[in-house]
Each structure stands twice: as structure tokens, then as C-alpha cells.
Amino acid sequence: MSRVQSDELVRGKLDARWQVLRAERPRLRARDAALELGVSEAEFVAAQCAGEATRLMPDWQAFFAGLPALGRVMALTRNESCVHERKGVYEPATFMAHAGLVLGPDIDLRLFPQHWAHLYAVTDQGASPARHSFQIFDRFGGALHKIYALESTQLDEWARLTKSMMAIGHPALSVDPMPPASAPTKAVVDRAALQVDWALLKDVHDFPAMLKRHETEPLPAMEAMLGAFTERLPVSATFDLLNRASAEQVPIMVFVGNRGLIQIHTGPVERIVRLDHWLNVLDPDFNLHLREDHIAHCFAVRKPTSDGELHSVELFDAAGERIATFFGKRKPGQPELESWRSIVAALERAA
């Protein structure tokens, strides 16, 4: 049997299992379906289970150069515990040595393309109308970023970009096995030294470099600075925060990311809805879907900067992975909104 025949046989078997699963659970999303079927989401997509899928060349600069012409779309970034959806227009991306930026009033991204591996154009003909998306995956087959067409999207430009990016010969997808879970990060060795460095911060963007110098990560650093620069909050603080921001019309910044990129909403939040384990923001241009039951650690955090202290609320899961971060709306060179600072101060502290 040739390699092509073997790949087609594997895809056929996967699709057959998917048809059975979809009949039993018709509302199951692709990410959850792939998990149920024991494959990565990229493999699920490549097998045509999510719709008609076309593999595209992973030429990231060319791909992002084509996105502004699409007009209004929906950008989606998620991790295991939170989904961030923002509608708007992609501004031209800027790529540097190890990172990139999309800086727009609606779609605001921090890009880490060293983690990107696979790109697909997907058309779900089962939706009404047909649903078009571009989907970026890492080398393990995990979804990092998705772009969905809206009613006002320029579909002729969408088709043109898809055609220009098509992978020659439609090579078969190959994903790497997931590495074993990394060992828990050790506690901060020198709390006093960390506190001194923390107090000397001039910019929030210096925070990761400071953690690297101390050979630690955000969660153990937050725990080490309890009583100095951090305070523990109950899980319910996120619901309280969003409702206060909505009621008081305080514009906020919501950061959600994964290894491949961070997506940011800046602006108001209005409709806050709890449904089962999900805490949702359901606004016309911004949706957030947060698994409250995944929040194991919640902190109110102070960081000194040259613009004055900044306050954030930062969420982590049980493994220490960052779920989401909330700030008040601001730009570099501007002080923090007093209205945001008042919201953080009013949140209940954990016992």
C-alpha cells in the first residue's frame, strides 16, 4: 500500500468514527471532538472532519500581509480554559526576530511564530451559510489561532488569499507527539531579591525578563510576593470584576493567550452571563468564554512602572498555566485609570 493510500485509509477511518460521534453529539465542537477521537485538532481538520480543508503554505509574513484585505472578520485565540473572540479588521503585521505584532483598535495580537507549524483554510458546508475559517496549529497539532469570515468579509479576497497560499502537492500532515508534562517550577529561591527587583520595575514588559533572571515563572512569583505586591482573590472575583466594569462603564484590557500568541481586547464589557461552568462576556464585537472551574489561583497584582503603579487581576489553572489577565484600559505614557484601580481595590480578598 502506498503512503497516499495509507493516509487516505487513516482519514477515512477517522471520518467514519466522527460521523458516529457527531450523530450522537451534534453540537460537539472540533476541539472536543478531536479529544474524544484521540487525535490532535490539526489531524481532525486535515481528515476533512471539520469541513473542506485545504492545507496552506506556512509563509506567515505572506499570510498576515493578506489579512487586511479581508475586511471585517472574527479573530479567535484560546487556551485550555478560556476563549477570546474579537471582531474587527487586521492591521498590517510587523515581524521581528522572534515575535510579531498586529496593532489595531479591534484586533490586537502579540505573535510568537516560532511555535507555528501548520495552516489550513476550512469551509464548513454543513453550516448555513457556509462557514469559512483560517486555522493555525503548532507542531503538536494544537490550535493556536483561528480567523472566521463574517457577513461583511470580502470573500473574493478570502478566496484569492487561499489560492495564493495553497501548499504545492497537498503534502500529508505530520504532527509531533506531545512532550511529557514539565516538572513543577521550583519555588522562588530568594524572595528578598525578587522583591527588590520587582520594586525596581519600570515597564510591565520587563516582567518576563525579571522572572527569567530569578529562574522562576509567574505563579510561584505571585505566591512569593503575597503581602508585598500580590494579594490572593477568590475565584468569584472575576465575575465581580466584569460586572463592576460593566455597571460602571470602565473600559478594560483582557489578555488571553497560548504558546503561539496573545490576543487583547481593549474597551468596555457589557453583557456578563454565567452558564454552567462558563463565565461569558457576550457583546456584539467581543466574546469571552472562561471556565471558572479551571481557575485555581487568582491574584490582585501591583507592578511599578515609570507611569505609576499598574494593577491587574491574573488567573492561573492548577498546573500554573496562565488563563487570563485583566488590566484597566491605558496606553504607554498614560497613568492607570482611577476607576479601574477602584474596581480592583473593591474586590473581595481570599481568606
C-alpha positions as CSV (number, residue, x, y, z in Angstrom):
1,M,0.0,0.0,0.0
2,S,1.4,3.4,-0.9
3,R,1.8,6.3,1.6
4,V,-1.0,8.2,-0.1
5,Q,-3.4,5.2,0.1
6,S,-2.4,4.7,3.8
7,D,-3.1,8.3,4.6
8,E,-6.4,8.1,2.8
9,L,-7.3,5.0,4.7
10,V,-6.5,6.6,8.1
11,R,-8.5,9.7,7.2
12,G,-11.4,7.5,6.1
13,K,-11.5,5.6,9.4
14,L,-11.3,8.8,11.4
15,D,-14.1,10.4,9.4
16,A,-16.3,7.3,9.9
17,R,-15.7,7.5,13.7
18,W,-16.5,11.2,13.6
19,Q,-19.8,10.6,11.7
20,V,-20.9,8.2,14.5
21,L,-19.8,10.7,17.2
22,R,-21.5,13.6,15.5
23,A,-24.8,11.7,15.2
24,E,-24.7,11.1,19.0
25,R,-23.5,14.6,19.9
26,P,-24.3,17.0,17.1
27,R,-23.2,20.2,18.9
28,L,-19.7,18.9,19.8
29,R,-17.0,21.4,18.8
30,A,-14.0,20.4,16.8
31,R,-11.5,20.7,19.7
32,D,-13.6,18.5,21.9
33,A,-14.4,16.1,19.1
34,A,-10.7,15.6,18.3
35,L,-10.1,14.9,22.0
36,E,-12.8,12.3,22.0
37,L,-11.4,10.7,18.9
38,G,-7.9,10.6,20.3
39,V,-6.3,12.9,17.7
40,S,-5.0,16.4,17.6
41,E,-7.2,19.1,16.3
42,A,-5.0,19.6,13.2
43,E,-5.4,15.9,12.4
44,F,-9.1,16.2,12.8
45,V,-9.2,19.2,10.4
46,A,-6.8,17.5,7.9
47,A,-9.1,14.5,7.7
48,Q,-11.9,16.8,6.5
49,C,-13.9,16.3,9.6
50,A,-14.3,20.0,10.3
51,G,-15.3,20.7,6.7
52,E,-13.5,21.0,3.4
53,A,-9.9,21.7,4.5
54,T,-7.1,23.0,2.3
55,R,-3.5,22.9,3.5
56,L,-1.7,26.2,3.0
57,M,2.0,27.1,3.0
58,P,3.2,28.2,6.4
59,D,4.6,31.5,5.0
60,W,3.4,33.6,7.9
61,Q,4.5,37.0,6.7
62,A,2.7,36.5,3.3
63,F,-0.4,35.2,5.1
64,F,-0.6,38.1,7.5
65,A,0.1,40.5,4.7
66,G,-3.1,39.3,3.0
67,L,-5.4,39.6,6.1
68,P,-6.1,43.3,6.0
69,A,-7.8,43.0,2.5
70,L,-10.4,40.6,4.0
71,G,-12.1,43.4,5.9
72,R,-14.1,42.6,9.0
73,V,-13.5,39.2,10.4
74,M,-13.6,37.4,13.8
75,A,-10.2,36.5,15.5
76,L,-10.2,33.7,18.0
77,T,-7.5,32.7,20.4
78,R,-7.9,30.2,23.2
79,N,-6.1,28.1,25.8
80,E,-7.4,25.1,27.7
81,S,-9.6,27.3,30.0
82,C,-10.5,30.5,28.1
83,V,-11.7,31.5,24.6
84,H,-11.2,35.1,23.4
85,E,-13.2,36.2,20.3
86,R,-12.8,39.7,18.8
87,K,-14.4,41.1,15.6
88,G,-12.6,43.7,13.5
89,V,-10.1,44.3,10.8
90,Y,-6.5,43.1,10.8
91,E,-4.0,45.9,10.5
92,P,-0.7,45.1,8.8
93,A,1.5,42.8,10.9
94,T,5.1,43.7,11.9
95,F,7.5,40.8,12.3
96,M,10.8,40.9,14.3
97,A,13.4,38.3,15.0
98,H,11.3,36.2,17.5
99,A,7.9,37.9,17.7
100,G,5.4,40.0,15.8
101,L,2.6,42.5,16.3
102,V,-0.8,43.2,15.0
103,L,-1.8,46.6,16.5
104,G,-5.3,47.6,15.7
105,P,-8.1,49.2,17.7
106,D,-10.1,46.0,17.4
107,I,-7.7,43.1,16.7
108,D,-4.6,43.4,18.8
109,L,-2.2,40.5,18.8
110,R,1.3,39.6,20.1
111,L,2.7,36.9,17.8
112,F,5.2,34.2,18.5
113,P,5.6,32.4,15.1
114,Q,8.4,30.1,16.3
115,H,5.6,28.0,17.7
116,W,3.5,27.9,14.5
117,A,3.7,24.9,12.1
118,H,0.5,24.3,10.1
119,L,-2.0,26.5,8.3
120,Y,-5.4,25.4,6.9
121,A,-8.3,27.1,5.1
122,V,-11.5,25.4,6.2
123,T,-15.0,25.6,4.7
124,D,-17.8,24.1,6.7
125,Q,-20.6,23.5,4.2
126,G,-22.8,22.0,6.9
127,A,-23.3,25.4,8.4
128,S,-25.9,27.7,7.0
129,P,-24.5,29.8,5.4
130,A,-21.2,28.0,4.8
131,R,-18.6,29.0,7.4
132,H,-15.1,29.9,6.3
133,S,-12.0,30.0,8.5
134,F,-8.2,30.1,8.5
135,Q,-6.7,28.0,11.3
136,I,-3.1,28.0,12.6
137,F,-1.7,25.0,14.5
138,D,1.5,24.2,16.4
139,R,3.8,21.2,15.6
140,F,1.8,19.1,18.0
141,G,-1.4,19.8,16.2
142,G,-2.9,22.1,18.8
143,A,-4.9,25.1,17.5
144,L,-3.3,28.5,18.2
145,H,-5.4,31.0,16.3
146,K,-8.4,31.0,14.1
147,I,-9.9,33.6,11.8
148,Y,-13.6,33.4,10.8
149,A,-15.4,35.1,8.0
150,L,-18.4,37.3,8.8
151,E,-21.2,38.5,6.6
152,S,-19.3,41.7,5.6
153,T,-16.0,39.8,5.0
154,Q,-14.6,40.2,1.4
155,L,-14.9,36.6,0.3
156,D,-13.3,37.3,-3.1
157,E,-10.2,38.4,-1.2
158,W,-10.5,35.4,1.1
159,A,-10.5,33.1,-2.0
160,R,-7.6,35.0,-3.5
161,L,-5.5,34.6,-0.4
162,T,-6.4,30.9,-0.1
163,K,-5.4,30.3,-3.7
164,S,-2.1,32.2,-3.3
165,M,-1.1,30.2,-0.2
166,M,-2.0,26.7,-1.3
167,A,0.6,24.1,-0.5
168,I,2.0,22.5,-3.6
169,G,1.1,18.8,-3.8
170,H,-1.1,18.9,-0.7
171,P,1.5,17.2,1.5
172,A,0.2,14.9,4.2
173,L,0.0,16.3,7.7
174,S,2.6,15.1,10.2
175,V,2.4,16.2,13.9
176,D,4.9,15.6,16.7
177,P,3.8,13.7,19.8
178,M,3.1,15.9,22.8
179,P,6.1,16.0,25.2
180,P,5.6,14.8,28.7
181,A,4.3,17.4,31.2
182,S,7.1,19.6,32.5
183,A,8.1,19.3,36.2
184,P,6.5,21.8,38.5
185,T,8.5,25.0,38.7
186,K,10.5,25.3,41.9
187,A,9.6,27.9,44.4
188,V,11.4,31.3,44.4
189,V,14.8,30.7,46.0
190,D,15.5,34.3,47.2
191,R,12.2,36.1,48.0
192,A,14.0,39.2,49.2
193,A,16.0,39.6,46.0
194,L,12.8,39.1,43.9
195,Q,11.1,41.8,45.9
196,V,13.9,44.2,45.3
197,D,13.8,43.6,41.6
198,W,10.1,43.8,41.5
199,A,10.1,47.2,43.2
200,L,12.5,48.4,40.5
201,L,10.3,47.6,37.5
202,K,9.8,50.4,35.1
203,D,7.7,48.7,32.5
204,V,5.3,45.7,32.6
205,H,7.1,44.3,29.6
206,D,10.2,43.9,31.8
207,F,8.4,41.4,34.0
208,P,9.2,38.2,32.0
209,A,12.9,39.1,31.9
210,M,12.9,39.6,35.6
211,L,11.3,36.2,36.2
212,K,13.9,34.6,33.9
213,R,16.7,36.1,35.9
214,H,15.3,34.6,39.0
215,E,14.7,31.2,37.2
216,T,11.0,31.2,38.1
217,E,7.6,31.6,36.5
218,P,4.6,33.8,37.1
219,L,2.6,31.6,39.6
220,P,5.5,30.9,42.1
221,A,6.5,34.6,41.8
222,M,2.9,35.7,42.6
223,E,2.9,33.4,45.6
224,A,6.3,34.6,46.8
225,M,5.1,38.2,46.7
226,L,1.9,37.7,48.7
227,G,1.6,40.7,51.1
228,A,4.2,42.7,49.1
229,F,3.0,43.1,45.5
230,T,0.2,40.5,45.3
231,E,-3.0,39.5,47.1
232,R,-5.0,36.3,46.7
233,L,-8.5,36.7,45.5
234,P,-11.4,34.1,45.4
235,V,-12.4,32.5,42.1
236,S,-15.6,34.6,42.1
237,A,-13.5,37.8,41.8
238,T,-13.5,37.6,38.0
239,F,-17.3,37.6,37.9
240,D,-17.3,40.6,40.3
241,L,-14.7,42.4,38.3
242,L,-16.5,42.0,35.0
243,N,-19.9,43.1,36.5
244,R,-18.3,46.1,38.1
245,A,-16.6,47.1,34.9
246,S,-19.9,46.7,33.0
247,A,-22.0,48.6,35.6
248,E,-19.6,51.5,36.0
249,Q,-18.7,51.6,32.2
250,V,-15.0,51.2,32.9
251,P,-13.0,50.2,29.8
252,I,-10.7,47.3,30.5
253,M,-8.0,45.2,28.7
254,V,-8.4,41.4,28.6
255,F,-5.4,39.3,27.6
256,V,-5.8,35.6,26.7
257,G,-3.0,33.6,25.1
258,N,-1.2,30.3,24.4
259,R,2.3,29.5,23.4
260,G,1.7,30.9,19.9
261,L,0.2,34.3,20.5
262,I,-1.7,36.6,22.9
263,Q,-5.0,38.3,21.9
264,I,-6.1,41.5,23.6
265,H,-9.5,43.2,23.9
266,T,-9.4,46.9,24.9
267,G,-12.7,48.6,25.6
268,P,-15.9,48.2,27.5
269,V,-17.7,45.0,28.5
270,E,-21.4,44.9,28.8
271,R,-23.4,41.7,28.9
272,I,-21.9,39.3,31.6
273,V,-23.6,35.8,31.7
274,R,-22.8,32.7,33.8
275,L,-23.8,29.4,32.3
276,D,-22.9,26.2,34.0
277,H,-19.1,26.3,34.5
278,W,-18.7,29.1,31.9
279,L,-18.4,32.8,32.7
280,N,-19.1,34.7,29.5
281,V,-18.9,38.2,28.0
282,L,-21.5,38.3,25.2
283,D,-21.1,41.6,23.4
284,P,-21.5,42.4,19.7
285,D,-17.8,42.7,18.9
286,F,-16.2,40.9,21.9
287,N,-16.9,37.5,23.4
288,L,-15.1,35.8,26.3
289,H,-15.8,32.3,27.5
290,L,-14.0,31.4,30.7
291,R,-14.1,28.1,32.6
292,E,-14.5,29.4,36.2
293,D,-14.0,25.8,37.5
294,H,-10.5,25.8,35.9
295,I,-9.3,28.8,38.0
296,A,-7.1,27.5,40.8
297,H,-5.3,30.8,41.6
298,C,-6.5,34.4,41.3
299,F,-4.4,37.4,42.3
300,A,-4.6,41.1,42.5
301,V,-1.2,42.3,41.4
302,R,0.7,45.6,41.6
303,K,3.6,46.4,39.2
304,P,5.6,49.6,39.5
305,T,6.2,51.4,36.1
306,S,7.5,54.8,35.0
307,D,3.9,55.8,34.5
308,G,3.0,54.8,38.1
309,E,1.7,51.6,39.6
310,L,-0.4,49.3,37.5
311,H,-2.9,46.9,38.9
312,S,-4.0,43.7,37.3
313,V,-6.1,40.6,38.1
314,E,-4.3,37.4,37.0
315,L,-5.8,33.9,36.7
316,F,-3.9,30.6,36.7
317,D,-5.0,26.9,36.5
318,A,-3.9,24.1,38.8
319,A,-0.8,23.4,36.7
320,G,0.3,27.0,37.0
321,E,-0.6,27.9,33.4
322,R,-1.9,31.4,32.8
323,I,-5.6,31.6,31.9
324,A,-6.2,35.3,31.5
325,T,-5.1,38.7,32.7
326,F,-7.1,41.9,33.2
327,F,-5.9,45.5,33.3
328,G,-7.6,48.8,33.0
329,K,-7.6,50.5,29.6
330,R,-4.4,52.5,29.1
331,K,-1.6,53.3,26.6
332,P,2.1,53.6,27.4
333,G,2.9,57.0,28.9
334,Q,-0.5,57.3,30.5
335,P,-1.3,56.7,34.2
336,E,-3.8,54.0,35.2
337,L,-7.5,54.8,35.3
338,E,-8.5,55.6,38.8
339,S,-11.9,53.9,38.1
340,W,-10.1,50.7,37.3
341,R,-7.9,51.0,40.4
342,S,-11.1,51.4,42.5
343,I,-12.6,48.2,41.0
344,V,-9.5,46.1,41.9
345,A,-9.4,47.6,45.4
346,A,-13.1,46.8,45.9
347,L,-12.7,43.1,45.0
348,E,-13.1,40.6,47.9
349,R,-9.8,39.2,49.2
350,A,-9.4,35.5,49.8
351,A,-9.2,34.4,53.4
